[in-house]
Amino acid sequence: MRILVTGGAGFIGSHVVDQFVEQGHEVAVFDDLSSGRREFVNPKARLVVGDLTDSNAIERCVAEFRPEVVDHHAAQIDVRRSVEDPALDARTNILGALALLGSCRRHGVRKFIYASTGGALYGEGRFLPATEDHPINPESPYGVSKHTLEHYLYLWKRLHNLDYTVLRYPNVYGPRQNPHGEAGVNAIFIGLMLRGKRPRIFGDGEQVRDYLYVADVVEANRLALSKGGGEMLNLGTGVGTSVNDIVRELKSILAFEGEALYEAPRPGEVKRIYLDA
């Protein structure tokens, strides 16, 4: 089938593209390359460079490629940036995604797979591991914007018969993760330790997250091509791991002798969340 992967030059999206290509699908990637990298794009996939906030670029891409499935990974993912500029966050994660949904309706897309968030959507864990029935109380604009599209997908299915599967991601790690970005504590810490620099921890390091290897996320996207219609599903291990745990493990693996630097916690960060899949 023809599959359009937005954000397909990024860390997770590029692995998803590789899987779809390996399965024999015809794949196009829509990415602005702001955080994704051209060299991550599978050579058998078609790359369309464009911004999610440019509705004309989205329309041209969908109209020309005419995908049967859209797998939507493109997003503003920086929690801290969403706190500082919630309007920018909403322009990408809500308005940009709505433009994409409009193009899907006009050009006969039958299935929409959405990379949502479990870590930022539920807010502080009321019970753990959090199931899909956990109260939704985002503590950052990023969590709000990612959740908002879930409501639109429910409506699009009712109003326009667009099937969907929402995958609520935990913290994902693995190859191609950017060690210089704001997200991806594993890659950031590894990059610093390999250069002999002390990792920075915001808060006391006891904040707990659910860390899932990227290959498991890819498998979920593969299954969502034919399963999970109309569902919102957690991905995760069900196990909480603290930032201090990660530092101790990486210090052992890399024989790093330095100590972490502790700084003030960042606004919008959840203290404890891990997911029941």
Phi and psi in degrees as a GROMACS rama.xvg file:
@    title "Ramachandran Plot"
@    xaxis  label "Phi"
@    yaxis  label "Psi"
@TYPE xy
-93.748  125.142  ARG-2
-126.9  127.95  ILE-3
-100.359  123.999  LEU-4
-111.273  109.542  VAL-5
-79.2132  144.258  THR-6
70.136  22.7242  GLY-7
-76.8849  -0.643535  GLY-8
-98.9861  0.97601  ALA-9
-88.3831  -177.188  GLY-10
-55.2494  -62.5181  PHE-11
-75.9776  -46.6512  ILE-12
-57.164  -37.5619  GLY-13
-68.1559  -34.0371  SER-14
-67.7966  -38.7208  HIS-15
-62.5995  -43.247  VAL-16
-59.1098  -44.8501  VAL-17
-56.5128  -42.443  ASP-18
-65.0343  -44.8454  GLN-19
-63.9968  -41.7135  PHE-20
-62.8829  -43.3088  VAL-21
-60.2979  -32.693  GLU-22
-75.8856  -7.75664  GLN-23
95.75  9.07521  GLY-24
-78.1352  157.655  HIS-25
-90.6794  119.369  GLU-26
-121.701  135.091  VAL-27
-118.223  146.985  ALA-28
-116.309  129.702  VAL-29
-113.108  116.454  PHE-30
-155.188  141.896  ASP-31
-90.0901  -2.45828  ASP-32
61.7349  21.355  LEU-33
-72.024  -35.7552  SER-34
-125.727  -24.5611  SER-35
-75.4988  168.406  GLY-36
-130.273  136.743  ARG-37
-56.3256  -37.1697  ARG-38
-71.9889  -13.5452  GLU-39
-78.3727  -18.0334  PHE-40
-76.5533  126.961  VAL-41
-55.4242  131.979  ASN-42
-62.2256  -17.4404  PRO-43
-89.2185  -2.47864  LYS-44
-98.834  151.788  ALA-45
-89.6087  126.653  ARG-46
-99.9911  124.929  LEU-47
-114.5  114.39  VAL-48
-85.3701  119.283  VAL-49
-166.796  161.255  GLY-50
-101.304  136.669  ASP-51
-62.8582  -23.9395  LEU-52
-84.4308  -0.601421  THR-53
-100.556  95.6087  ASP-54
-62.9689  -30.2816  SER-55
-67.9891  -39.6649  ASN-56
-65.4993  -40.412  ALA-57
-62.8167  -46.5957  ILE-58
-60.8624  -43.6123  GLU-59
-62.2819  -43.2716  ARG-60
-62.4487  -48.9705  CYS-61
-68.5801  -40.2536  VAL-62
-64.869  -37.9566  ALA-63
-80.1793  -40.1676  GLU-64
-84.7154  -31.2342  PHE-65
50.5707  63.6088  ARG-66
-71.1249  151.06  PRO-67
-83.4191  -32.9995  GLU-68
-129.426  138.264  VAL-69
-113.303  126.829  VAL-70
-111.171  108.134  ASP-71
-100.533  103.519  HIS-72
-111.887  -17.5917  HIS-73
-62.2973  132.783  ALA-74
-169.508  162.468  ALA-75
-88.0627  114.957  GLN-76
-111.736  -0.855161  ILE-77
-84.4115  110.591  ASP-78
-59.4368  -45.3543  VAL-79
-63.614  -40.9068  ARG-80
-64.883  -35.3229  ARG-81
-65.2187  -33.6803  SER-82
-68.5158  -40.7333  VAL-83
-74.2192  -33.719  GLU-84
-141.864  74.9744  ASP-85
-63.4532  -27.4868  PRO-86
-67.4492  -41.1036  ALA-87
-61.7627  -43.9805  LEU-88
-58.5281  -44.8874  ASP-89
-68.9078  -34.8734  ALA-90
-60.4864  -38.1635  ARG-91
-82.241  -54.4675  THR-92
-79.6565  -22.1613  ASN-93
-109.986  -61.1823  ILE-94
-67.9741  -40.9212  LEU-95
-62.6618  -42.8705  GLY-96
-66.9285  -34.4663  ALA-97
-65.3686  -38.83  LEU-98
-61.4421  -39.7774  ALA-99
-64.0346  -42.8137  LEU-100
-63.6523  -37.2242  LEU-101
-61.442  -42.5441  GLY-102
-66.0469  -37.2859  SER-103
-59.4187  -42.3604  CYS-104
-65.6236  -41.4299  ARG-105
-71.515  -24.644  ARG-106
-120.88  22.7441  HIS-107
75.3106  23.4156  GLY-108
-64.2859  134.358  VAL-109
-101.711  -20.4422  ARG-110
-142.829  139.134  LYS-111
-126.087  117.121  PHE-112
-101.656  127.955  ILE-113
-120.149  122.792  TYR-114
-83.0735  96.2791  ALA-115
-96.7934  -166.649  SER-116
-129.592  134.627  THR-117
-93.8934  -38.5228  GLY-118
-61.4592  -42.7981  GLY-119
-93.8839  -17.1556  ALA-120
-78.3911  -42.7766  LEU-121
-79.1395  -20.9822  TYR-122
74.3278  -155.944  GLY-123
-63.5104  132.422  GLU-124
-63.4525  114.805  GLY-125
-76.5641  -37.2604  ARG-126
-141.836  146.977  PHE-127
-133.896  144.235  LEU-128
-67.6021  148.131  PRO-129
-75.8912  129.278  ALA-130
-88.7532  176.634  THR-131
-65.5274  -16.7184  GLU-132
-88.9712  1.12793  ASP-133
-60.3021  141.366  HIS-134
-54.1299  140.764  PRO-135
-99.8556  108.547  ILE-136
-138.673  74.4434  ASN-137
-58.0483  147.056  PRO-138
-113.817  15.3856  GLU-139
-149.193  154.291  SER-140
-56.9467  -32.9392  PRO-141
-58.3635  -47.2273  TYR-142
-61.9573  -38.2837  GLY-143
-64.5092  -46.7383  VAL-144
-66.9855  -39.501  SER-145
-66.4674  -37.9037  LYS-146
-70.5554  -34.4563  HIS-147
-55.4858  -41.9529  THR-148
-65.537  -27.481  LEU-149
-59.2137  -39.8515  GLU-150
-64.0697  -42.4871  HIS-151
-64.2508  -37.0431  TYR-152
-64.5351  -40.66  LEU-153
-58.8895  -44.4232  TYR-154
-67.0141  -41.4464  LEU-155
-61.9372  -34.2346  TRP-156
-67.1511  -41.6382  LYS-157
-72.0254  -41.2809  ARG-158
-85.961  -34.4505  LEU-159
-127.665  5.11877  HIS-160
62.7332  30.0966  ASN-161
-87.8726  114.672  LEU-162
-71.1098  154.688  ASP-163
-151.276  158.03  TYR-164
-135.687  125.467  THR-165
-99.2375  125.931  VAL-166
-110.458  114.681  LEU-167
-90.8669  108.069  ARG-168
-81.5086  147.025  TYR-169
-88.4517  -154.743  PRO-170
-80.7973  119.045  ASN-171
-101.245  142.611  VAL-172
-138.214  161.506  TYR-173
148.708  -173.93  GLY-174
-57.2899  147.295  PRO-175
78.9994  -1.78362  ARG-176
-69.7882  137.087  GLN-177
-75.3289  116.402  ASN-178
-79.1394  -3.40661  PRO-179
-109.84  5.48266  HIS-180
-90.6009  -169.124  GLY-181
-96.661  -16.0723  GLU-182
-118.355  153.433  ALA-183
97.7123  68.9813  GLY-184
-59.3444  -35.2598  VAL-185
-61.5049  -52.0207  ASN-186
-63.6922  -40.5575  ALA-187
-62.5643  -47.4137  ILE-188
-65.9825  -41.2829  PHE-189
-61.9088  -45.6795  ILE-190
-59.0815  -42.95  GLY-191
-67.1376  -47.1726  LEU-192
-63.4689  -37.3541  MET-193
-65.4975  -24.0255  LEU-194
-95.4403  7.4808  ARG-195
76.0341  18.3663  GLY-196
-104.076  149.453  LYS-197
-77.973  132.034  ARG-198
-71.0451  147.526  PRO-199
-99.6166  133.546  ARG-200
-117.369  127.28  ILE-201
-92.262  115.795  PHE-202
97.5141  -160.844  GLY-203
-89.0908  -1.84314  ASP-204
83.9715  -1.90628  GLY-205
-92.0608  3.46615  GLU-206
-63.855  137.402  GLN-207
-114.985  135.407  VAL-208
-134.398  169.815  ARG-209
-106.044  115.778  ASP-210
-105.707  121.479  TYR-211
-122.465  135.162  LEU-212
-71.7452  143.066  TYR-213
-60.3423  -32.681  VAL-214
-61.7031  -31.1102  ALA-215
-71.261  -34.8055  ASP-216
-66.9162  -40.8179  VAL-217
-59.3281  -43.5023  VAL-218
-61.5477  -39.0935  GLU-219
-63.5  -41.0115  ALA-220
-65.1531  -37.7717  ASN-221
-62.4509  -45.5838  ARG-222
-65.2599  -32.7571  LEU-223
-68.8306  -14.454  ALA-224
-60.5866  -31.5446  LEU-225
-128.094  -4.44089  SER-226
-129.305  170.624  LYS-227
74.0642  23.4662  GLY-228
-59.7248  128.869  GLY-229
72.255  16.1511  GLY-230
-113.068  154.59  GLU-231
-118.838  114.364  MET-232
-125.624  130.982  LEU-233
-72.4065  142.362  ASN-234
-110.986  147.109  LEU-235
161.396  178.857  GLY-236
-102.804  -16.7794  THR-237
77.1792  7.98382  GLY-238
-120.904  129.645  VAL-239
-89.648  135.411  GLY-240
-128.259  130.739  THR-241
-84.4344  160.21  SER-242
-62.7209  -38.1427  VAL-243
-61.815  -37.3008  ASN-244
-60.1184  -42.9861  ASP-245
-64.0351  -43.913  ILE-246
-60.699  -44.9493  VAL-247
-61.607  -42.1285  ARG-248
-66.2637  -44.5051  GLU-249
-68.1609  -37.0141  LEU-250
-59.5155  -39.9319  LYS-251
-67.6613  -45.8125  SER-252
-65.1575  -41.7018  ILE-253
-95.7877  0.209562  LEU-254
54.7732  41.862  ALA-255
-88.9499  128.649  PHE-256
-101.07  -8.22391  GLU-257
-75.3396  169.556  GLY-258
-110.774  153.024  GLU-259
-69.4287  151.658  ALA-260
-96.8515  130.516  LEU-261
-105.016  129.17  TYR-262
-125.332  175.301  GLU-263
-62.9616  144.105  ALA-264
-62.3572  153.048  PRO-265
-93.9609  142.427  ARG-266
-64.4082  143.414  PRO-267
90.0087  -6.51473  GLY-268
-83.9266  133.602  GLU-269
-82.4818  145.055  VAL-270
-81.2409  -47.5403  LYS-271
-140.478  120.86  ARG-272
-157.071  130.857  ILE-273
-149.7  157.626  TYR-274
-115.543  140.474  LEU-275
-90.8897  112.403  ASP-276
